[in-house]
Amino acid sequence: MSKKNSDNKFSFRKYAMKQFKHNKPAYVSVYILLFFSVIAIFAPILANEKPLYIHYKGEHFFPAFSFKNNYYINNADGSSEKIQLDIADWKQMQFDKVVWAPIPYTPGKSDRLNSGYKSPGGEQFFKDKSGAVVPIPGRFRHILGTGSRGDDLMAGLIHGARISLTIGFISMAIATLIGLFLGSMAGYFGDNKLTTSRGRFWMVVLGIFVAWFYGFQARQFVLQEAIKTSGFTLLLQLLFSIIIVVAIIFLFSQLGRLVGKLPWFNNKVNIPVDGLVSRTIEIFHSMPTFILILTIAAIARPSLTNIMIIIGLTSWTGIARLTRAEFLRIRNLEYIQAARSLGYNEYTIMFKHALPNGMAPALVSIAFGIASAILVESSLSFLGIGVPSDVVTWGSLVNDGREKFSAWWLVIYPGLAIFITVTVYNLIGEGLRDALDPKQKR
C-alpha cells in the first residue's frame, strides 16, 4: 500500500519530467545553459594570460592558480630572481616547459601590438623572445579580434559569462526569497485568516512606523555613504537596518500581547495580509522598473553587488503574484485540512507542506526573471553605469563597439552571447510552464 501511495505521490513529478524532455527546445536549452555554466566556472582556466604551469630553472610553478604575487628563484651563482605575477611579461620569458590557457589572454588587458580594433581574420602581430615584431603565431592569435586597446574579445566573452550568470542567479535568489515569502503569506492567510488581538495589531502597526524611522530614516546618511562605498558595505548596512526593524517590530509585538489583555483591546481583528501584499505589488508595477533601477544605479557607486541587490529588490512581484494565486488554490485542499486536523502549526503547514507543492508556477517566473536580469545588467553595462569600469561584461563589450561601427565583431559576438543566453532561459521557462501545467495532462 505504501508503495502504491509513493507511486501516486510522485506520478505528476515523473509526468512533468517526461513532458519537459519531450519539449526538445527546452531540453536542449538545459545543456546549452550547462555549457555556459561550465565556461563561467572555469573562466580563469580557460582565459588567462598567466601560464597554467611552468618549469623554470629547475622549479615548478602554477601562476594561474597562485594566490601569491611574487616568485623568488635562487640561481646557481647564489643570486635571487624575482617574478612579479601581475606585471610579468610571460610571453617573452624563456621557460623549460610551459602550459598556456586555451585563450592566453586576460580580459581588459591591452595588447599594444594589436590595438586599434584588429579583426578576427586580419593581420595581427607578436613580439618574440628576441624582441622582434613578427606575424602572430596561431597559438597566441586573437581568434575573435580585439578592441581599441588590444584587449582580447574571446577572453572578455568567457569572463563575461561568469558576470552575467552570477548577476542573474543571485539577483533572482533575492527576488525569490521575497516573492515566495510574501506570496505565500498573502495566498495562505488571505484577508481574514490571520487574526490577533486589537491591541497587538495596533501596536505592531505603530511598531512598523517606529521601526522604519530608526531602521532606515534615521540611518539614511549611513545608507547613502554605504551606496557610495561598495556593494558589500551596502549589504551589511541593509542587513543591520533589517535587524533593527525586526527587533523593534518584535518588541512592539510583545508589548501588544500585554496591551491585548486589556478590555476593548482584547477583541480579535483580522490582518489583511492579502490586501497589503497586493497593494504593494500594484505600487511596484505602477513604477517604471527599469527607470528606477537606472536611477539607483546612477546614484550608487558602480558595483556588481549593488546591481544584484537593486535588480533583486525590484523583481520579486511576478514570483509573489504566481505564488499567491497557487496558494489560494491549494490552501483548502485535503492534505492541508488533514495537517490542520493533526494539530500542525499554520506556519509549519504553509512552509513545510503547502510551499513545496505551490512553488511550481514560481519556477517559471524565476527562469524568465534570470533572463530579464541578464538583459538589465547588459543594458546598464551598455550605458556605462552600474558596473565598475574595469569589469568586462557582455554589455560593456557591445558598448565598446559603438566607438567604431566597422568593428562588427565587438557587436556581433557579445550580442549573440546575450541573445542565446536570454533565449535559453526563456525556452526553459516555457518548457517548465508546459510541463508543470496539470491541465495539459492527458
Secondary structure, 3 states (H helix, E strand, C coil): CHHHHHHHHCHHHHHHHHHHHHCHHHHHHHHHHHHHHHHHHCHHHHECCCCCEEEECCEEECHHHCCCCEEEEECCCCCEEEEECCCCCHHHCCCCEEECCCECCCCCCCCHHHCCCCCCCCCCEEECCCCCEEECCHHHCCCCCECCCCCEHHHHHHHHHHHHHHHHHHHHHHHHHHHHHHHHHHHHHCCCCCEEEHHHHHHHHHHHHHHHHHHHHCCHHHHHHHHHHCHHHHHHHHHHHHHHHHHHHHHHHHHHHHHCCCCCCCCEEECCHHHHHHHHHHHHHHCCHHHHHHHHHHHCCCCHHHHHHHHHHCCCHHHHHHHHHHHHHHCCCHHHHHHHHCCCCHHHHHHHHHHHHHCHHHHHHHHHHHHHHHHHHHHHHHHCCCCCCCCCCHHHHHHHHHHCCCCCHHHHHHHHHHHHHHHHHHHHHHHHHHHCCHHHCC
